[in-house]
């Protein structure tokens, strides 16, 4: 599939700007936008003036809130009464994957929430007795609890890696809470049973770290060399992304969370069927193991230089029954798509939000 291009015409009626100033800022940053309907008819994806990745190095506001089992640290941007967007990072990344995306969406009138997942940054378990669980349904439930704590009934949920899987799961288990989702690499819901059949050797090789984590040596090695390990993953997953030391160090600080290693190791061992989940989440996992179809509006994104294991779009298109678009983002974009291509990611959020209005 050819890389999709971004439109140049603005339909100001499709975005509820909160002020003339916000409209002006958005026009400068996003350029002129086609309506989602026009895009669907033409097959074109949005493209506005380029936003240089790394232009922003901090969030306008950092906060903490108790939600479910956690005290969640999160970045926030934009008006508190704007339509909500929740941006979800993956492993081994953190909220700084969205440091350029957040101000773009805030300038368009959105309330942007960017939480550290369990085991990252300033997010902490409320009790030392809570099992440091990394199974897929639990991470999604964390975000539902966060929405409840913030009194957000419905949001666009967008993410990559663990964050994309979490968005997919939320759309399946709690579709009434998702106005739409943006999912890098599309449909990522899985189960331990789905991993029982070995893949061909070349495919197995791409999951080398998963097998490493299955061993005690891997757990000890990851604990001892967390930053070096994760920097290697960044390089392998985004082979054309020339990130600098400051960019990596900002995110690497989040690995100092005392729960990081236990959560990560449990996540990958659980996926392989080598570690038990918690019984109270069995019903959720049974539903997810059936690979349910996602009905909420979705835009799937992929970078043209994604070095991480990922399915082709043809493998998951049938898993989306609602309004849907797929976009291949060109220019050497790897796995950390929102940080490498913030313009394209922010545009996808705006467009999926508009799907139900056309």
C-alpha angles and dihedrals in degrees: 000000000000117000109268120240129225122241126246104208124089123222098191092186094070096064121058101220115194097216144005089253092057090050091052094049092047093049090054096045102039102028120211114336130207119221116260089247092056090048092053091051096047099038090230125135122213124274123176134164111315120264111209110234110237094033090125124047103179144030120253091232134017119195143171128217136171110244125166110311094347147068097222124210114207144166118233132194137168134032116330091226095049124109108281127250122182116200118200127198129205140213128328092008136074143201092305088077084079100039092113095035095056098062091045091056093040090055088054090058101263128138100230121202119187112181130191106238119233109292095028137098117324096344110117137179112250092222130042087214095062113109111247093237121181101178116135101249093052094057090052092047088054089061093048088053089049091052089050092050091050091044092239109151098182135011145165104255118205132174152130134233107352086001094056091048089050091051090050091050094048090051090054102040100032107021091157088067095052121076088183140322138231110206124184108218091011120239113027104158111129144154139214089255091056089058095053095092113074117238124226111284096257090054093045089053091061089060094053093129091055090059091044090055089052090070130071087235089057093051092050092043093051091048092050099041103028098141096043091046093051094045088056090052090051090053095047095044094047105029094170098044109105097200118175130229094259092055092051094043093055090059096035090065088070091064089067088078106121091229096050100095096042092049094046095046092047091048094057096038091050091051089054092049091246097115131043124241123217117281093228089068096048094103092053092048092049089056092048093047088065089066093233122205119255113233103180121094110280141187114194117202132194133182117228091228101042106152095184122092108276137155123245114255090247089064095062107026091102090058092072117071099167131069105318142179133177123208129188109204112212133201102080094300114171138190098302090066100165093054095041096042107020094161093057093045094049090047091054090054091052093047097048088049088057096049095091092052096060 
